[in-house]
């Protein structure tokens, strides 16, 4: 059984209470429960982690034994060469996800440090962004 690591970056622990007009009403726990249901249907083992700390995210990537990474780096998307280096150094296939369409938002959000080391990026579909990434990972792992 293939293992998928899902990393939720900074401030995603506030989903459902933070900028609902941008991020929606679902909490992180609700998103994780939907991911778990989908992972079971796809025959995947799933681990979900949320961290507000760049160093912890890097250590999670470095230490994972998972076969695939789905990551929503939050604001680190636009600033963290260190997270990008961790993904590249681990050589783990990764999909970058975002709840909102980062290209319809402030200009500083249009540049991703993670995209060049990811297989692809899914943004703008709310919690469905994660579900689409999980389905893509399942297909790519076969």
N, CA, C and O atoms as a DFTB+ gen file, in Angstrom:
568 C
 N C O
     1  1       0.852      -1.182       0.000
     2  2       0.000       0.000       0.000
     3  2       0.895       1.242       0.000
     4  3       1.790       1.381       0.833
     5  1       0.634       2.127      -0.942
     6  2       1.404       3.368      -1.024
     7  2       1.009       4.332       0.085
     8  3      -0.158       4.443       0.458
     9  1       2.024       5.027       0.599
    10  2       1.800       6.010       1.665
    11  2       1.897       7.422       1.096
    12  3       2.796       7.733       0.314
    13  1       0.958       8.262       1.502
    14  2       0.924       9.668       1.097
    15  2       1.055      10.521       2.350
    16  3       0.332      10.315       3.325
    17  1       1.971      11.472       2.325
    18  2       2.097      12.457       3.398
    19  2       1.472      13.756       2.922
    20  3       1.829      14.274       1.864
    21  1       0.540      14.279       3.706
    22  2      -0.075      15.573       3.419
    23  2       0.412      16.547       4.487
    24  3       0.190      16.337       5.680
    25  1       1.072      17.604       4.049
    26  2       1.543      18.636       4.972
    27  2       0.733      19.902       4.732
    28  3       0.683      20.433       3.623
    29  1       0.104      20.367       5.795
    30  2      -0.622      21.639       5.783
    31  2       0.274      22.662       6.473
    32  3       0.693      22.456       7.612
    33  1       0.563      23.743       5.798
    34  2       1.479      24.742       6.327
    35  2       0.840      25.739       7.282
    36  3      -0.230      25.495       7.839
    37  1       1.523      26.874       7.460
    38  2       1.136      27.849       8.475
    39  2      -0.268      28.414       8.288
    40  3      -0.720      28.683       7.175
    41  1      -0.924      28.577       9.404
    42  2      -2.256      29.183       9.534
    43  2      -3.395      28.318       9.027
    44  3      -4.558      28.703       9.154
    45  1      -3.094      27.171       8.461
    46  2      -4.172      26.303       7.988
    47  2      -4.925      25.661       9.142
    48  3      -6.029      25.150       8.955
    49  1      -4.339      25.684      10.329
    50  2      -5.053      25.227      11.523
    51  2      -6.227      26.149      11.857
    52  3      -7.084      25.788      12.663
    53  1      -6.275      27.324      11.249
    54  2      -7.350      28.289      11.496
    55  2      -8.481      28.218      10.467
    56  3      -9.391      29.047      10.483
    57  1      -8.421      27.236       9.580
    58  2      -9.466      27.121       8.559
    59  2     -10.838      26.999       9.209
    60  3     -11.001      26.379      10.261
    61  1     -11.810      27.604       8.556
    62  2     -13.172      27.612       9.075
    63  2     -13.448      28.820       9.956
    64  3     -14.602      29.145      10.237
    65  1     -12.374      29.485      10.392
    66  2     -12.504      30.679      11.235
    67  2     -11.761      31.873      10.630
    68  3     -11.955      33.009      11.064
    69  1     -10.932      31.625       9.651
    70  2     -10.043      32.638       9.094
    71  2     -10.429      32.949       7.651
    72  3     -10.484      32.051       6.811
    73  1     -10.690      34.200       7.371
    74  2     -10.949      34.656       6.004
    75  2     -11.831      33.667       5.232
    76  3     -11.433      33.128       4.200
    77  1     -13.009      33.452       5.751
    78  2     -13.935      32.474       5.174
    79  2     -14.234      32.781       3.705
    80  3     -14.433      31.864       2.908
    81  1     -14.267      34.056       3.346
    82  2     -14.543      34.428       1.959
    83  2     -13.432      33.957       1.015
    84  3     -13.668      33.815      -0.185
    85  1     -12.238      33.717       1.533
    86  2     -11.109      33.243       0.731
    87  2     -10.956      31.734       0.849
    88  3     -10.787      31.049      -0.159
    89  1     -11.012      31.203       2.086
    90  2     -10.655      29.815       2.350
    91  2     -11.834      28.893       2.623
    92  3     -11.649      27.679       2.709
    93  1     -13.034      29.433       2.760
    94  2     -14.212      28.603       2.965
    95  2     -14.496      28.296       4.420
    96  3     -13.788      28.752       5.319
    97  1     -15.554      27.510       4.641
    98  2     -16.036      27.261       5.993
    99  2     -15.547      25.943       6.588
   100  3     -15.711      25.707       7.785
   101  1     -14.951      25.086       5.767
   102  2     -14.486      23.802       6.283
   103  2     -13.269      23.979       7.181
   104  3     -12.384      24.788       6.900
   105  1     -13.239      23.210       8.265
   106  2     -12.073      23.220       9.151
   107  2     -11.024      22.258       8.598
   108  3     -11.307      21.456       7.708
   109  1      -9.824      22.351       9.134
   110  2      -8.769      21.439       8.722
   111  2      -9.130      19.995       9.069
   112  3      -8.848      19.085       8.290
   113  1      -9.742      19.780      10.214
   114  2     -10.174      18.427      10.589
   115  2     -11.175      17.867       9.578
   116  3     -11.112      16.687       9.231
   117  1     -12.095      18.707       9.107
   118  2     -13.079      18.254       8.120
   119  2     -12.407      17.897       6.794
   120  3     -12.763      16.906       6.157
   121  1     -11.435      18.710       6.386
   122  2     -10.687      18.412       5.160
   123  2      -9.932      17.103       5.320
   124  3      -9.945      16.263       4.420
   125  1      -9.273      16.923       6.461
   126  2      -8.519      15.690       6.694
   127  2      -9.427      14.463       6.694
   128  3      -9.047      13.412       6.177
   129  1     -10.618      14.588       7.267
   130  2     -11.561      13.454       7.267
   131  2     -11.981      13.104       5.845
   132  3     -12.091      11.925       5.509
   133  1     -12.215      14.097       5.015
   134  2     -12.576      13.839       3.613
   135  2     -11.410      13.176       2.871
   136  3     -11.614      12.292       2.040
   137  1     -10.192      13.616       3.182
   138  2      -9.016      13.000       2.571
   139  2      -8.871      11.544       2.994
   140  3      -8.539      10.691       2.171
   141  1      -9.113      11.256       4.256
   142  2      -9.009       9.882       4.753
   143  2     -10.007       8.964       4.059
   144  3      -9.663       7.838       3.700
   145  1     -11.227       9.424       3.868
   146  2     -12.249       8.631       3.175
   147  2     -11.797       8.355       1.743
   148  3     -11.869       7.221       1.270
   149  1     -11.334       9.390       1.064
   150  2     -10.891       9.239      -0.327
   151  2      -9.672       8.323      -0.411
   152  3      -9.588       7.493      -1.316
   153  1      -8.732       8.462       0.515
   154  2      -7.535       7.618       0.510
   155  2      -7.909       6.144       0.654
   156  3      -7.354       5.292      -0.039
   157  1      -8.840       5.845       1.545
   158  2      -9.282       4.453       1.716
   159  2      -9.881       3.920       0.422
   160  3      -9.597       2.790       0.025
   161  1     -10.708       4.726      -0.237
   162  2     -11.327       4.304      -1.499
   163  2     -10.275       4.044      -2.573
   164  3     -10.455       3.180      -3.431
   165  1      -9.171       4.801      -2.519
   166  2      -8.100       4.657      -3.510
   167  2      -7.058       3.622      -3.098
   168  3      -6.121       3.346      -3.847
   169  1      -7.223       3.054      -1.913
   170  2      -6.268       2.053      -1.434
   171  2      -4.932       2.646      -1.015
   172  3      -3.881       2.032      -1.197
   173  1      -4.987       3.840      -0.456
   174  2      -3.772       4.532      -0.029
   175  2      -3.739       4.678       1.486
   176  3      -4.776       4.789       2.139
   177  1      -2.534       4.676       2.027
   178  2      -2.336       5.000       3.441
   179  2      -2.031       6.489       3.515
   180  3      -1.242       7.001       2.721
   181  1      -2.651       7.189       4.463
   182  2      -2.544       8.643       4.521
   183  2      -2.053       9.103       5.884
   184  3      -2.506       8.621       6.922
   185  1      -1.119      10.042       5.861
   186  2      -0.692      10.737       7.080
   187  2      -0.870      12.222       6.833
   188  3      -0.406      12.745       5.820
   189  1      -1.545      12.913       7.759
   190  2      -1.728      14.357       7.624
   191  2      -1.078      15.054       8.805
   192  3      -1.193      14.603       9.945
   193  1      -0.394      16.157       8.524
   194  2       0.304      16.926       9.548
   195  2       0.126      18.407       9.238
   196  3       0.145      18.809       8.075
   197  1      -0.044      19.205      10.266
   198  2      -0.081      20.654      10.108
   199  2       1.011      21.257      10.962
   200  3       1.213      20.850      12.106
   201  1       1.726      22.240      10.400
   202  2       2.755      22.935      11.164
   203  2       2.822      24.393      10.742
   204  3       2.679      24.730       9.567
   205  1       3.042      25.246      11.730
   206  2       3.274      26.662      11.479
   207  2       4.762      26.981      11.409
   208  3       5.138      28.147      11.290
   209  1       5.615      25.958      11.480
   210  2       7.059      26.166      11.613
   211  2       7.820      25.603      10.418
   212  3       7.743      24.407      10.133
   213  1       8.537      26.448       9.737
   214  2       9.282      26.065       8.545
   215  2      10.239      24.909       8.816
   216  3      10.286      23.949       8.047
   217  1      10.993      24.995       9.894
   218  2      11.954      23.943      10.216
   219  2      11.290      22.600      10.448
   220  3      11.821      21.564      10.048
   221  1      10.140      22.611      11.088
   222  2       9.416      21.353      11.322
   223  2       8.932      20.753      10.004
   224  3       8.981      19.537       9.818
   225  1       8.472      21.595       9.101
   226  2       8.031      21.117       7.788
   227  2       9.206      20.483       7.052
   228  3       9.058      19.424       6.442
   229  1      10.360      21.118       7.106
   230  2      11.557      20.579       6.462
   231  2      11.914      19.219       7.057
   232  3      12.216      18.281       6.320
   233  1      11.881      19.108       8.375
   234  2      12.200      17.826       9.024
   235  2      11.193      16.744       8.667
   236  3      11.572      15.587       8.484
   237  1       9.922      17.098       8.566
   238  2       8.907      16.123       8.147
   239  2       9.219      15.584       6.756
   240  3       9.114      14.381       6.515
   241  1       9.595      16.456       5.857
   242  2       9.930      16.044       4.493
   243  2      11.173      15.163       4.503
   244  3      11.189      14.109       3.867
   245  1      12.204      15.581       5.213
   246  2      13.454      14.820       5.246
   247  2      13.279      13.425       5.836
   248  3      13.919      12.477       5.380
   249  1      12.425      13.289       6.840
   250  2      12.287      12.027       7.570
   251  2      11.193      11.109       7.044
   252  3      11.105       9.959       7.473
   253  1      10.368      11.579       6.138
   254  2       9.234      10.768       5.709
   255  2       9.681       9.488       4.997
   256  3      10.691       9.455       4.295
   257  1       8.900       8.459       5.206
   258  2       9.069       7.213       4.457
   259  2       7.931       7.057       3.449
   260  3       7.772       6.001       2.838
   261  1       7.152       8.105       3.286
   262  2       6.021       8.088       2.353
   263  2       6.511       8.030       0.918
   264  3       7.656       8.364       0.614
   265  1       5.616       7.598       0.048
   266  2       5.923       7.486      -1.375
   267  2       5.617       8.756      -2.150
   268  3       6.075       8.932      -3.279
   269  1       4.831       9.648      -1.532
   270  2       4.358      10.826      -2.247
   271  2       4.037      11.916      -1.233
   272  3       3.613      11.631      -0.113
   273  1       4.242      13.161      -1.635
   274  2       3.965      14.317      -0.781
   275  2       2.921      15.211      -1.436
   276  3       3.032      15.567      -2.609
   277  1       1.909      15.565      -0.657
   278  2       0.966      16.621      -1.038
   279  2       1.187      17.725      -0.019
   280  3       1.072      17.497       1.185
   281  1       1.502      18.916      -0.496
   282  2       1.850      19.996       0.424
   283  2       1.135      21.288       0.073
   284  3       1.133      21.736      -1.073
   285  1       0.525      21.877       1.105
   286  2       0.021      23.241       1.014
   287  2       0.958      24.051       1.903
   288  3       0.766      24.096       3.118
   289  1       1.966      24.690       1.316
   290  2       2.959      25.393       2.120
   291  2       2.472      26.718       2.696
   292  3       3.227      27.402       3.387
   293  1       1.207      27.094       2.417
   294  2       0.713      28.373       2.907
   295  2       1.623      29.494       2.415
   296  3       2.082      29.476       1.273
   297  1       1.877      30.456       3.273
   298  2       2.708      31.604       2.902
   299  2       4.151      31.216       2.573
   300  3       4.854      31.961       1.891
   301  1       4.595      30.045       3.059
   302  2       5.952      29.585       2.715
   303  2       6.090      29.294       1.228
   304  3       7.207      29.194       0.720
   305  1       4.982      29.159       0.532
   306  2       4.990      28.972      -0.918
   307  2       5.860      30.026      -1.583
   308  3       6.614      29.737      -2.512
   309  1       5.742      31.243      -1.096
   310  2       6.328      32.401      -1.762
   311  2       7.688      32.791      -1.206
   312  3       8.340      33.694      -1.732
   313  1       8.121      32.115      -0.142
   314  2       9.348      32.553       0.535
   315  2      10.351      31.454       0.840
   316  3      11.519      31.756       1.083
   317  1       9.945      30.202       0.837
   318  2      10.819      29.170       1.397
   319  2      11.594      28.367       0.361
   320  3      11.113      27.373      -0.183
   321  1      12.785      28.825       0.116
   322  2      13.723      28.049      -0.681
   323  2      14.111      26.798       0.104
   324  3      14.396      25.757      -0.489
   325  1      14.124      26.894       1.432
   326  2      14.503      25.760       2.278
   327  2      13.517      24.594       2.129
   328  3      13.950      23.443       2.067
   329  1      12.227      24.855       2.072
   330  2      11.252      23.778       1.864
   331  2      11.412      23.199       0.461
   332  3      11.355      21.983       0.280
   333  1      11.610      24.059      -0.523
   334  2      11.851      23.573      -1.887
   335  2      13.094      22.691      -1.929
   336  3      13.083      21.640      -2.570
   337  1      14.158      23.104      -1.257
   338  2      15.383      22.301      -1.217
   339  2      15.158      20.956      -0.535
   340  3      15.734      19.949      -0.945
   341  1      14.326      20.934       0.504
   342  2      14.028      19.677       1.198
   343  2      13.297      18.710       0.273
   344  3      13.599      17.517       0.257
   345  1      12.338      19.218      -0.494
   346  2      11.608      18.367      -1.439
   347  2      12.553      17.846      -2.512
   348  3      12.546      16.657      -2.832
   349  1      13.367      18.741      -3.067
   350  2      14.313      18.334      -4.111
   351  2      15.345      17.349      -3.552
   352  3      15.686      16.367      -4.211
   353  1      15.836      17.608      -2.351
   354  2      16.851      16.749      -1.742
   355  2      16.327      15.375      -1.402
   356  3      17.062      14.392      -1.495
   357  1      15.081      15.287      -1.013
   358  2      14.456      14.005      -0.688
   359  2      14.095      13.243      -1.966
   360  3      13.953      12.021      -1.963
   361  1      13.953      13.992      -3.042
   362  2      13.562      13.426      -4.336
   363  2      12.228      12.681      -4.223
   364  3      12.048      11.608      -4.798
   365  1      11.312      13.267      -3.480
   366  2       9.977      12.698      -3.322
   367  2       9.038      13.388      -4.303
   368  3       9.040      14.615      -4.402
   369  1       8.243      12.621      -5.023
   370  2       7.272      13.285      -5.905
   371  2       6.277      14.079      -5.060
   372  3       5.792      13.604      -4.033
   373  1       5.985      15.297      -5.514
   374  2       5.150      16.198      -4.712
   375  2       4.171      16.957      -5.596
   376  3       4.450      17.280      -6.751
   377  1       3.011      17.226      -5.002
   378  2       2.027      18.119      -5.618
   379  2       1.781      19.254      -4.641
   380  3       1.512      19.022      -3.462
   381  1       1.873      20.474      -5.131
   382  2       1.591      21.672      -4.338
   383  2       0.107      21.995      -4.477
   384  3      -0.425      22.032      -5.586
   385  1      -0.560      22.228      -3.346
   386  2      -1.984      22.564      -3.387
   387  2      -2.266      23.869      -2.653
   388  3      -1.556      24.254      -1.723
   389  1      -3.319      24.529      -3.100
   390  2      -3.805      25.745      -2.442
   391  2      -5.324      25.755      -2.531
   392  3      -5.899      25.387      -3.555
   393  1      -5.956      26.174      -1.464
   394  2      -7.412      26.289      -1.440
   395  2      -7.877      27.406      -2.363
   396  3      -8.840      27.241      -3.112
   397  1      -7.195      28.538      -2.307
   398  2      -7.562      29.688      -3.137
   399  2      -6.719      29.686      -4.410
   400  3      -5.687      29.021      -4.494
   401  1      -7.184      30.443      -5.389
   402  2      -6.409      30.612      -6.619
   403  2      -5.379      31.701      -6.352
   404  3      -5.699      32.890      -6.360
   405  1      -4.144      31.282      -6.118
   406  2      -3.100      32.242      -5.733
   407  2      -2.816      33.255      -6.840
   408  3      -2.249      34.314      -6.570
   409  1      -3.198      32.953      -8.074
   410  2      -2.939      33.862      -9.191
   411  2      -4.020      34.933      -9.349
   412  3      -3.877      35.848     -10.160
   413  1      -5.089      34.817      -8.579
   414  2      -6.137      35.843      -8.576
   415  2      -6.002      36.749      -7.361
   416  3      -6.835      37.628      -7.138
   417  1      -4.950      36.533      -6.576
   418  2      -4.769      37.276      -5.335
   419  2      -3.639      38.288      -5.492
   420  3      -3.250      38.617      -6.613
   421  1      -3.122      38.772      -4.397
   422  2      -2.063      39.777      -4.424
   423  2      -0.880      39.284      -5.269
   424  3      -0.591      38.089      -5.323
   425  1      -0.220      40.217      -5.913
   426  2       0.850      39.859      -6.845
   427  2       1.970      39.052      -6.181
   428  3       2.545      38.172      -6.821
   429  1       2.290      39.331      -4.919
   430  2       3.379      38.593      -4.267
   431  2       3.053      37.103      -4.145
   432  3       3.961      36.290      -3.965
   433  1       1.775      36.733      -4.238
   434  2       1.380      35.326      -4.149
   435  2       1.511      34.590      -5.488
   436  3       1.315      33.376      -5.546
   437  1       1.832      35.296      -6.534
   438  2       1.905      34.687      -7.858
   439  2       3.180      33.881      -8.070
   440  3       3.245      33.092      -9.013
   441  1       4.177      34.047      -7.244
   442  2       5.456      33.339      -7.383
   443  2       5.538      32.228      -6.343
   444  3       5.408      32.474      -5.144
   445  1       5.753      31.010      -6.814
   446  2       5.912      29.866      -5.923
   447  2       7.341      29.360      -5.970
   448  3       7.890      29.101      -7.042
   449  1       7.934      29.222      -4.795
   450  2       9.258      28.622      -4.684
   451  2       9.163      27.102      -4.779
   452  3      10.151      26.431      -5.076
   453  1       7.973      26.560      -4.526
   454  2       7.771      25.116      -4.472
   455  2       7.472      24.532      -5.850
   456  3       7.872      23.403      -6.137
   457  1       6.785      25.269      -6.697
   458  2       6.360      24.763      -8.004
   459  2       7.493      24.142      -8.827
   460  3       7.270      23.104      -9.450
   461  1       8.691      24.721      -8.860
   462  2       9.743      24.118      -9.679
   463  2      10.206      22.728      -9.227
   464  3      10.813      21.999     -10.012
   465  1       9.926      22.354      -7.973
   466  2      10.343      21.029      -7.494
   467  2       9.150      20.078      -7.347
   468  3       9.309      18.941      -6.903
   469  1       7.967      20.545      -7.717
   470  2       6.758      19.726      -7.636
   471  2       6.412      19.182      -9.017
   472  3       6.784      19.756     -10.041
   473  1       5.693      18.066      -9.023
   474  2       5.191      17.516     -10.281
   475  2       4.172      18.470     -10.877
   476  3       4.119      18.664     -12.091
   477  1       3.360      19.067     -10.002
   478  2       2.333      19.981     -10.454
   479  2       1.756      20.760      -9.304
   480  3       2.128      20.573      -8.145
   481  1       0.832      21.643      -9.648
   482  2       0.211      22.525      -8.658
   483  2      -1.292      22.566      -8.938
   484  3      -1.721      22.675     -10.086
   485  1      -2.078      22.477      -7.867
   486  2      -3.532      22.568      -7.975
   487  2      -3.982      23.672      -7.034
   488  3      -3.706      23.618      -5.836
   489  1      -4.670      24.671      -7.566
   490  2      -5.105      25.782      -6.716
   491  2      -6.463      26.296      -7.161
   492  3      -6.842      26.213      -8.329
   493  1      -7.182      26.832      -6.179
   494  2      -8.421      27.523      -6.489
   495  2      -9.696      26.717      -6.362
   496  3     -10.775      27.236      -6.651
   497  1      -9.610      25.466      -5.940
   498  2     -10.794      24.616      -5.865
   499  2     -11.215      24.304      -4.435
   500  3     -11.941      23.338      -4.201
   501  1     -10.767      25.111      -3.474
   502  2     -11.108      24.855      -2.084
   503  2     -10.597      23.502      -1.654
   504  3      -9.524      23.077      -2.084
   505  1     -11.359      22.808      -0.798
   506  2     -10.917      21.502      -0.309
   507  2     -10.765      20.487      -1.446
   508  3     -10.040      19.502      -1.306
   509  1     -11.441      20.721      -2.561
   510  2     -11.323      19.818      -3.705
   511  2      -9.903      19.825      -4.269
   512  3      -9.491      18.855      -4.905
   513  1      -9.153      20.899      -4.049
   514  2      -7.752      20.921      -4.485
   515  2      -6.992      19.749      -3.884
   516  3      -6.212      19.087      -4.570
   517  1      -7.221      19.494      -2.601
   518  2      -6.561      18.367      -1.935
   519  2      -7.033      17.036      -2.514
   520  3      -6.221      16.143      -2.755
   521  1      -8.339      16.898      -2.740
   522  2      -8.884      15.647      -3.269
   523  2      -8.360      15.370      -4.676
   524  3      -8.054      14.227      -5.015
   525  1      -8.258      16.414      -5.492
   526  2      -7.697      16.254      -6.833
   527  2      -6.226      15.829      -6.763
   528  3      -5.776      14.995      -7.550
   529  1      -5.492      16.402      -5.827
   530  2      -4.091      16.023      -5.655
   531  2      -3.963      14.571      -5.225
   532  3      -3.076      13.859      -5.696
   533  1      -4.830      14.134      -4.345
   534  2      -4.804      12.750      -3.880
   535  2      -5.103      11.794      -5.033
   536  3      -4.447      10.761      -5.169
   537  1      -6.083      12.132      -5.859
   538  2      -6.393      11.296      -7.022
   539  2      -5.224      11.274      -8.007
   540  3      -4.893      10.224      -8.556
   541  1      -4.607      12.420      -8.228
   542  2      -3.452      12.484      -9.118
   543  2      -2.297      11.645      -8.575
   544  3      -1.648      10.918      -9.327
   545  1      -2.043      11.746      -7.283
   546  2      -0.974      10.942      -6.679
   547  2      -1.241       9.461      -6.865
   548  3      -0.326       8.698      -7.176
   549  1      -2.482       9.049      -6.680
   550  2      -2.851       7.648      -6.849
   551  2      -2.566       7.179      -8.279
   552  3      -2.020       6.096      -8.486
   553  1      -2.931       7.979      -9.233
   554  2      -2.701       7.643     -10.639
   555  2      -1.200       7.574     -10.929
   556  3      -0.738       6.641     -11.586
   557  1      -0.446       8.547     -10.446
   558  2       0.987       8.599     -10.719
   559  2       1.760       7.473     -10.046
   560  3       2.809       7.057     -10.537
   561  1       1.249       6.981      -8.929
   562  2       1.933       5.896      -8.225
   563  2       1.684       4.525      -8.851
   564  3       2.375       3.559      -8.525
   565  1       0.701       4.436      -9.747
   566  2       0.389       3.144     -10.379
   567  2       1.283       2.864     -11.562
   568  3       1.151       1.821     -12.202
